[in-house]
Amino acid sequence: MDDDLQIDSDEDLFRNPVYYEPVGRNLDLDRPDLGVPQGQDLLNVLVRMRGRVPVEKRGLICPDCRDLRGRRVPMYLVQRDGVWLASH
């Protein structure tokens, strides 16, 4: 029944865009530096926030929800198989 089911490769993985409010720009989760100055340090800070800082106070929001729906929807980072993803 599931013989034709194929698991997506990491290259096929869709990454939601994520906007970081304190610097006023989208982060590029495909890059180790997130596409911003001191991006690796920023990633470390965001990871340390998990379990300590509520998601809605981390400064990560969905730019699509903001632009298309006029809503501030908080996001968080999750790592799957070594790949960082932004999730609602």
C-alpha positions as CSV (number, residue, x, y, z in Angstrom):
1,M,0.0,0.0,0.0
2,D,2.8,2.5,0.9
3,D,5.3,1.0,-1.5
4,D,5.3,4.2,-3.6
5,L,5.7,6.5,-0.6
6,Q,9.0,8.3,-0.7
7,I,10.6,10.1,2.2
8,D,11.6,13.7,1.4
9,S,15.3,14.4,1.3
10,D,16.7,17.3,3.3
11,E,17.0,19.2,0.0
12,D,13.2,18.9,-0.5
13,L,12.5,20.1,3.0
14,F,10.3,23.2,3.0
15,R,11.5,25.8,5.4
16,N,9.0,28.4,6.7
17,P,10.4,31.9,6.5
18,V,11.0,33.5,9.9
19,Y,11.3,37.2,10.8
20,Y,13.4,38.3,13.8
21,E,11.9,41.5,15.1
22,P,14.9,42.9,17.1
23,V,17.0,43.2,13.8
24,G,14.0,43.8,11.5
25,R,14.8,41.1,9.0
26,N,14.2,37.6,7.9
27,L,16.6,34.9,9.0
28,D,18.1,32.5,6.5
29,L,18.0,29.1,8.1
30,D,19.9,27.6,5.2
31,R,23.0,29.5,6.3
32,P,25.1,28.8,9.4
33,D,25.2,32.6,10.1
34,L,21.4,33.0,9.5
35,G,22.3,35.7,7.0
36,V,22.9,38.3,9.7
37,P,26.0,39.7,11.4
38,Q,26.9,37.5,14.4
39,G,24.3,35.0,13.2
40,Q,25.9,32.0,14.9
41,D,25.9,33.8,18.2
42,L,22.2,34.7,17.6
43,L,21.4,31.1,16.9
44,N,23.0,30.1,20.2
45,V,21.0,32.7,22.0
46,L,17.7,31.5,20.4
47,V,18.5,27.9,21.2
48,R,19.2,28.8,24.9
49,M,15.8,30.5,25.1
50,R,14.0,27.2,24.7
51,G,12.3,26.2,27.9
52,R,13.2,29.6,29.5
53,V,11.6,32.3,27.5
54,P,8.0,32.0,26.2
55,V,7.7,31.6,22.5
56,E,5.8,34.8,22.0
57,K,8.6,36.8,23.7
58,R,11.6,35.4,21.6
59,G,11.1,37.9,18.8
60,L,10.6,35.3,16.0
61,I,7.4,35.8,14.0
62,C,5.9,34.5,10.8
63,P,6.4,37.1,8.0
64,D,3.7,35.5,5.9
65,C,1.1,35.7,8.6
66,R,2.2,39.3,9.3
67,D,2.0,40.3,5.7
68,L,-1.0,38.3,4.4
69,R,-3.2,38.3,7.5
70,G,-2.0,41.3,9.5
71,R,-1.3,39.1,12.5
72,R,1.8,38.7,14.7
73,V,2.2,34.9,14.9
74,P,5.1,33.8,17.1
75,M,7.5,31.1,15.8
76,Y,10.1,28.9,17.4
77,L,13.1,27.0,16.0
78,V,13.3,23.2,16.0
79,Q,16.2,21.0,14.7
80,R,15.3,17.9,12.7
81,D,18.1,15.7,11.4
82,G,20.6,18.5,11.8
83,V,18.4,21.0,9.9
84,W,16.9,24.1,11.6
85,L,13.3,24.8,10.9
86,A,10.9,27.6,12.0
87,S,7.5,26.5,13.2
88,H,4.3,28.1,14.4
